[in-house]
Amino acid sequence: MAKGKNQHVVPRQDGWAVKGAGNNKATRVVSTQAEAIQIAQDIAKNQQSDTKIHGKNGQIRAGNSYGNDPYPPKDKR
């Protein structure tokens, strides 16, 4: 299980927000989704949690795990 809160990148009228799961307030608001994704990844790596990237329509379109993945890949590249 993840140790910290999952980090969500969500659209806003004034740009893109990085929010911890369950938080009402955004951690950061930036103008581009790419910048928000980088911030969310840095936080998730530090907290060993996941990122959830939302599209403009609000639906989750991507994500990544930086914690203890319960279903890790089987190949050992």
LOKOLPA-879378 format. One record per atom (N, C-alpha, C): atom name; x, y negated, z negated; residue in three letters; residue number from 1. Coordinates in nm, 2 decimals. Example, Ala and Ser with C-alpha at 12.3 -4.5 7.8 and 13.67 -1.06 7.14 Angstrom:
['N'; [1.32; 0.57; -0.78]; 'ALA'; 1];
['CA'; [1.23; 0.45; -0.78]; 'ALA'; 1];
['C'; [1.32; 0.33; -0.78]; 'ALA'; 1];
['N'; [1.28; 0.22; -0.71]; 'SER'; 2];
['CA'; [1.37; 0.11; -0.71]; 'SER'; 2];
['C'; [1.29; 0.00; -0.79]; 'SER'; 2];
END
This chain:
['N'; [0.08; 0.12; 0.00]; 'MET'; 1];
['CA'; [0.00; 0.00; 0.00]; 'MET'; 1];
['C'; [0.09; -0.13; 0.00]; 'MET'; 1];
['N'; [0.03; -0.23; 0.06]; 'ALA'; 2];
['CA'; [0.11; -0.36; 0.06]; 'ALA'; 2];
['C'; [0.12; -0.42; -0.08]; 'ALA'; 2];
['N'; [0.23; -0.48; -0.11]; 'LYS'; 3];
['CA'; [0.25; -0.54; -0.24]; 'LYS'; 3];
['C'; [0.19; -0.68; -0.25]; 'LYS'; 3];
['N'; [0.19; -0.76; -0.14]; 'GLY'; 4];
['CA'; [0.14; -0.90; -0.15]; 'GLY'; 4];
['C'; [0.01; -0.90; -0.07]; 'GLY'; 4];
['N'; [-0.04; -1.02; -0.05]; 'LYS'; 5];
['CA'; [-0.17; -1.04; 0.02]; 'LYS'; 5];
['C'; [-0.14; -1.04; 0.17]; 'LYS'; 5];
['N'; [-0.23; -0.98; 0.25]; 'ASN'; 6];
['CA'; [-0.22; -0.99; 0.39]; 'ASN'; 6];
['C'; [-0.23; -1.13; 0.44]; 'ASN'; 6];
['N'; [-0.15; -1.17; 0.54]; 'GLN'; 7];
['CA'; [-0.15; -1.30; 0.59]; 'GLN'; 7];
['C'; [-0.23; -1.31; 0.72]; 'GLN'; 7];
['N'; [-0.33; -1.40; 0.72]; 'HIS'; 8];
['CA'; [-0.42; -1.41; 0.84]; 'HIS'; 8];
['C'; [-0.38; -1.54; 0.91]; 'HIS'; 8];
['N'; [-0.37; -1.53; 1.04]; 'VAL'; 9];
['CA'; [-0.36; -1.65; 1.13]; 'VAL'; 9];
['C'; [-0.49; -1.68; 1.19]; 'VAL'; 9];
['N'; [-0.56; -1.79; 1.15]; 'VAL'; 10];
['CA'; [-0.69; -1.82; 1.20]; 'VAL'; 10];
['C'; [-0.70; -1.95; 1.26]; 'VAL'; 10];
['N'; [-0.79; -1.97; 1.36]; 'PRO'; 11];
['CA'; [-0.81; -2.09; 1.43]; 'PRO'; 11];
['C'; [-0.89; -2.19; 1.35]; 'PRO'; 11];
['N'; [-0.85; -2.32; 1.36]; 'ARG'; 12];
['CA'; [-0.92; -2.43; 1.30]; 'ARG'; 12];
['C'; [-0.94; -2.54; 1.40]; 'ARG'; 12];
['N'; [-1.02; -2.64; 1.37]; 'GLN'; 13];
['CA'; [-1.04; -2.75; 1.46]; 'GLN'; 13];
['C'; [-0.91; -2.83; 1.48]; 'GLN'; 13];
['N'; [-0.83; -2.84; 1.38]; 'ASP'; 14];
['CA'; [-0.71; -2.92; 1.38]; 'ASP'; 14];
['C'; [-0.58; -2.84; 1.41]; 'ASP'; 14];
['N'; [-0.60; -2.71; 1.45]; 'GLY'; 15];
['CA'; [-0.48; -2.63; 1.49]; 'GLY'; 15];
['C'; [-0.50; -2.48; 1.44]; 'GLY'; 15];
['N'; [-0.40; -2.43; 1.38]; 'TRP'; 16];
['CA'; [-0.40; -2.29; 1.34]; 'TRP'; 16];
['C'; [-0.36; -2.28; 1.19]; 'TRP'; 16];
['N'; [-0.43; -2.20; 1.11]; 'ALA'; 17];
['CA'; [-0.40; -2.19; 0.97]; 'ALA'; 17];
['C'; [-0.34; -2.05; 0.94]; 'ALA'; 17];
['N'; [-0.25; -2.05; 0.84]; 'VAL'; 18];
['CA'; [-0.21; -1.93; 0.78]; 'VAL'; 18];
['C'; [-0.27; -1.92; 0.64]; 'VAL'; 18];
['N'; [-0.35; -1.81; 0.62]; 'LYS'; 19];
['CA'; [-0.42; -1.79; 0.49]; 'LYS'; 19];
['C'; [-0.39; -1.66; 0.43]; 'LYS'; 19];
['N'; [-0.37; -1.65; 0.30]; 'GLY'; 20];
['CA'; [-0.36; -1.52; 0.23]; 'GLY'; 20];
['C'; [-0.49; -1.46; 0.22]; 'GLY'; 20];
['N'; [-0.50; -1.33; 0.23]; 'ALA'; 21];
['CA'; [-0.63; -1.26; 0.22]; 'ALA'; 21];
['C'; [-0.71; -1.30; 0.09]; 'ALA'; 21];
['N'; [-0.83; -1.34; 0.11]; 'GLY'; 22];
['CA'; [-0.91; -1.38; -0.01]; 'GLY'; 22];
['C'; [-0.89; -1.53; -0.05]; 'GLY'; 22];
['N'; [-0.80; -1.60; 0.00]; 'ASN'; 23];
['CA'; [-0.78; -1.74; -0.04]; 'ASN'; 23];
['C'; [-0.88; -1.83; 0.04]; 'ASN'; 23];
['N'; [-0.93; -1.93; -0.03]; 'ASN'; 24];
['CA'; [-1.01; -2.03; 0.03]; 'ASN'; 24];
['C'; [-0.94; -2.13; 0.10]; 'ASN'; 24];
['N'; [-0.82; -2.17; 0.05]; 'LYS'; 25];
['CA'; [-0.74; -2.27; 0.11]; 'LYS'; 25];
['C'; [-0.63; -2.21; 0.20]; 'LYS'; 25];
['N'; [-0.59; -2.28; 0.30]; 'ALA'; 26];
['CA'; [-0.48; -2.24; 0.39]; 'ALA'; 26];
['C'; [-0.35; -2.26; 0.32]; 'ALA'; 26];
['N'; [-0.25; -2.17; 0.35]; 'THR'; 27];
['CA'; [-0.12; -2.19; 0.30]; 'THR'; 27];
['C'; [-0.05; -2.30; 0.38]; 'THR'; 27];
['N'; [-0.07; -2.30; 0.51]; 'ARG'; 28];
['CA'; [-0.01; -2.40; 0.61]; 'ARG'; 28];
['C'; [-0.11; -2.41; 0.72]; 'ARG'; 28];
['N'; [-0.11; -2.53; 0.78]; 'VAL'; 29];
['CA'; [-0.19; -2.56; 0.90]; 'VAL'; 29];
['C'; [-0.09; -2.62; 1.00]; 'VAL'; 29];
['N'; [-0.08; -2.56; 1.12]; 'VAL'; 30];
['CA'; [0.02; -2.61; 1.22]; 'VAL'; 30];
['C'; [-0.06; -2.63; 1.35]; 'VAL'; 30];
['N'; [0.01; -2.69; 1.45]; 'SER'; 31];
['CA'; [-0.06; -2.71; 1.58]; 'SER'; 31];
['C'; [-0.07; -2.60; 1.67]; 'SER'; 31];
['N'; [0.03; -2.50; 1.67]; 'THR'; 32];
['CA'; [0.03; -2.39; 1.76]; 'THR'; 32];
['C'; [0.01; -2.26; 1.69]; 'THR'; 32];
['N'; [-0.05; -2.16; 1.76]; 'GLN'; 33];
['CA'; [-0.06; -2.03; 1.71]; 'GLN'; 33];
['C'; [0.07; -1.96; 1.69]; 'GLN'; 33];
['N'; [0.16; -1.98; 1.79]; 'ALA'; 34];
['CA'; [0.30; -1.92; 1.78]; 'ALA'; 34];
['C'; [0.37; -1.96; 1.65]; 'ALA'; 34];
['N'; [0.36; -2.09; 1.61]; 'GLU'; 35];
['CA'; [0.42; -2.14; 1.49]; 'GLU'; 35];
['C'; [0.36; -2.07; 1.37]; 'GLU'; 35];
['N'; [0.22; -2.06; 1.37]; 'ALA'; 36];
['CA'; [0.15; -2.00; 1.26]; 'ALA'; 36];
['C'; [0.19; -1.85; 1.24]; 'ALA'; 36];
['N'; [0.20; -1.78; 1.36]; 'ILE'; 37];
['CA'; [0.24; -1.64; 1.35]; 'ILE'; 37];
['C'; [0.38; -1.62; 1.29]; 'ILE'; 37];
['N'; [0.47; -1.71; 1.32]; 'GLN'; 38];
['CA'; [0.61; -1.70; 1.27]; 'GLN'; 38];
['C'; [0.60; -1.72; 1.12]; 'GLN'; 38];
['N'; [0.52; -1.82; 1.07]; 'ILE'; 39];
['CA'; [0.51; -1.85; 0.93]; 'ILE'; 39];
['C'; [0.45; -1.73; 0.86]; 'ILE'; 39];
['N'; [0.34; -1.67; 0.92]; 'ALA'; 40];
['CA'; [0.27; -1.56; 0.86]; 'ALA'; 40];
['C'; [0.37; -1.44; 0.85]; 'ALA'; 40];
['N'; [0.45; -1.41; 0.95]; 'GLN'; 41];
['CA'; [0.54; -1.30; 0.95]; 'GLN'; 41];
['C'; [0.64; -1.32; 0.84]; 'GLN'; 41];
['N'; [0.70; -1.44; 0.83]; 'ASP'; 42];
['CA'; [0.80; -1.46; 0.72]; 'ASP'; 42];
['C'; [0.74; -1.43; 0.58]; 'ASP'; 42];
['N'; [0.62; -1.48; 0.56]; 'ILE'; 43];
['CA'; [0.55; -1.46; 0.43]; 'ILE'; 43];
['C'; [0.53; -1.31; 0.41]; 'ILE'; 43];
['N'; [0.47; -1.24; 0.51]; 'ALA'; 44];
['CA'; [0.44; -1.10; 0.50]; 'ALA'; 44];
['C'; [0.57; -1.02; 0.48]; 'ALA'; 44];
['N'; [0.68; -1.05; 0.55]; 'LYS'; 45];
['CA'; [0.80; -0.98; 0.52]; 'LYS'; 45];
['C'; [0.85; -0.99; 0.38]; 'LYS'; 45];
['N'; [0.84; -1.12; 0.33]; 'ASN'; 46];
['CA'; [0.88; -1.15; 0.19]; 'ASN'; 46];
['C'; [0.79; -1.07; 0.09]; 'ASN'; 46];
['N'; [0.66; -1.06; 0.12]; 'GLN'; 47];
['CA'; [0.57; -1.00; 0.02]; 'GLN'; 47];
['C'; [0.54; -0.85; 0.05]; 'GLN'; 47];
['N'; [0.61; -0.80; 0.16]; 'GLN'; 48];
['CA'; [0.59; -0.66; 0.20]; 'GLN'; 48];
['C'; [0.44; -0.64; 0.22]; 'GLN'; 48];
['N'; [0.38; -0.72; 0.31]; 'SER'; 49];
['CA'; [0.23; -0.71; 0.34]; 'SER'; 49];
['C'; [0.21; -0.70; 0.49]; 'SER'; 49];
['N'; [0.09; -0.73; 0.53]; 'ASP'; 50];
['CA'; [0.06; -0.72; 0.67]; 'ASP'; 50];
['C'; [0.02; -0.86; 0.73]; 'ASP'; 50];
['N'; [0.03; -0.87; 0.86]; 'THR'; 51];
['CA'; [-0.02; -0.99; 0.93]; 'THR'; 51];
['C'; [-0.15; -0.95; 1.01]; 'THR'; 51];
['N'; [-0.24; -1.04; 1.02]; 'LYS'; 52];
['CA'; [-0.36; -1.02; 1.10]; 'LYS'; 52];
['C'; [-0.38; -1.15; 1.18]; 'LYS'; 52];
['N'; [-0.36; -1.13; 1.31]; 'ILE'; 53];
['CA'; [-0.37; -1.24; 1.40]; 'ILE'; 53];
['C'; [-0.51; -1.25; 1.47]; 'ILE'; 53];
['N'; [-0.57; -1.36; 1.44]; 'HIS'; 54];
['CA'; [-0.71; -1.38; 1.50]; 'HIS'; 54];
['C'; [-0.70; -1.46; 1.63]; 'HIS'; 54];
['N'; [-0.79; -1.43; 1.72]; 'GLY'; 55];
['CA'; [-0.79; -1.51; 1.85]; 'GLY'; 55];
['C'; [-0.88; -1.63; 1.83]; 'GLY'; 55];
['N'; [-0.90; -1.71; 1.93]; 'LYS'; 56];
['CA'; [-0.98; -1.83; 1.92]; 'LYS'; 56];
['C'; [-1.12; -1.80; 1.88]; 'LYS'; 56];
['N'; [-1.17; -1.68; 1.91]; 'ASN'; 57];
['CA'; [-1.31; -1.65; 1.88]; 'ASN'; 57];
['C'; [-1.32; -1.60; 1.73]; 'ASN'; 57];
['N'; [-1.21; -1.59; 1.66]; 'GLY'; 58];
['CA'; [-1.21; -1.55; 1.52]; 'GLY'; 58];
['C'; [-1.19; -1.40; 1.50]; 'GLY'; 58];
['N'; [-1.20; -1.32; 1.61]; 'GLN'; 59];
['CA'; [-1.18; -1.17; 1.59]; 'GLN'; 59];
['C'; [-1.03; -1.14; 1.58]; 'GLN'; 59];
['N'; [-1.00; -1.04; 1.50]; 'ILE'; 60];
['CA'; [-0.86; -0.99; 1.49]; 'ILE'; 60];
['C'; [-0.81; -0.93; 1.62]; 'ILE'; 60];
['N'; [-0.70; -0.98; 1.68]; 'ARG'; 61];
['CA'; [-0.65; -0.93; 1.81]; 'ARG'; 61];
['C'; [-0.52; -0.86; 1.80]; 'ARG'; 61];
['N'; [-0.45; -0.88; 1.68]; 'ALA'; 62];
['CA'; [-0.32; -0.82; 1.67]; 'ALA'; 62];
['C'; [-0.28; -0.82; 1.52]; 'ALA'; 62];
['N'; [-0.18; -0.75; 1.49]; 'GLY'; 63];
['CA'; [-0.13; -0.75; 1.35]; 'GLY'; 63];
['C'; [-0.01; -0.66; 1.34]; 'GLY'; 63];
['N'; [0.06; -0.67; 1.22]; 'ASN'; 64];
['CA'; [0.18; -0.59; 1.20]; 'ASN'; 64];
['C'; [0.19; -0.56; 1.05]; 'ASN'; 64];
['N'; [0.26; -0.45; 1.02]; 'SER'; 65];
['CA'; [0.28; -0.42; 0.88]; 'SER'; 65];
['C'; [0.42; -0.43; 0.85]; 'SER'; 65];
['N'; [0.45; -0.50; 0.73]; 'TYR'; 66];
['CA'; [0.59; -0.52; 0.69]; 'TYR'; 66];
['C'; [0.61; -0.46; 0.55]; 'TYR'; 66];
['N'; [0.51; -0.38; 0.51]; 'GLY'; 67];
['CA'; [0.52; -0.31; 0.38]; 'GLY'; 67];
['C'; [0.54; -0.16; 0.39]; 'GLY'; 67];
['N'; [0.49; -0.09; 0.30]; 'ASN'; 68];
['CA'; [0.49; 0.05; 0.30]; 'ASN'; 68];
['C'; [0.37; 0.10; 0.38]; 'ASN'; 68];
['N'; [0.40; 0.13; 0.50]; 'ASP'; 69];
['CA'; [0.29; 0.18; 0.60]; 'ASP'; 69];
['C'; [0.25; 0.32; 0.56]; 'ASP'; 69];
['N'; [0.12; 0.34; 0.53]; 'PRO'; 70];
['CA'; [0.08; 0.48; 0.49]; 'PRO'; 70];
['C'; [0.09; 0.58; 0.61]; 'PRO'; 70];
['N'; [0.09; 0.52; 0.74]; 'TYR'; 71];
['CA'; [0.10; 0.60; 0.86]; 'TYR'; 71];
['C'; [0.22; 0.56; 0.94]; 'TYR'; 71];
['N'; [0.34; 0.58; 0.90]; 'PRO'; 72];
['CA'; [0.46; 0.53; 0.97]; 'PRO'; 72];
['C'; [0.47; 0.60; 1.11]; 'PRO'; 72];
['N'; [0.53; 0.54; 1.21]; 'PRO'; 73];
['CA'; [0.56; 0.61; 1.33]; 'PRO'; 73];
['C'; [0.64; 0.73; 1.31]; 'PRO'; 73];
['N'; [0.62; 0.84; 1.39]; 'LYS'; 74];
['CA'; [0.69; 0.96; 1.38]; 'LYS'; 74];
['C'; [0.83; 0.96; 1.45]; 'LYS'; 74];
['N'; [0.84; 0.88; 1.55]; 'ASP'; 75];
['CA'; [0.97; 0.87; 1.62]; 'ASP'; 75];
['C'; [1.07; 0.79; 1.54]; 'ASP'; 75];
['N'; [1.20; 0.83; 1.54]; 'LYS'; 76];
['CA'; [1.30; 0.76; 1.46]; 'LYS'; 76];
['C'; [1.40; 0.68; 1.55]; 'LYS'; 76];
['N'; [1.35; 0.59; 1.63]; 'ARG'; 77];
['CA'; [1.43; 0.52; 1.72]; 'ARG'; 77];
['C'; [1.53; 0.43; 1.64]; 'ARG'; 77];
END
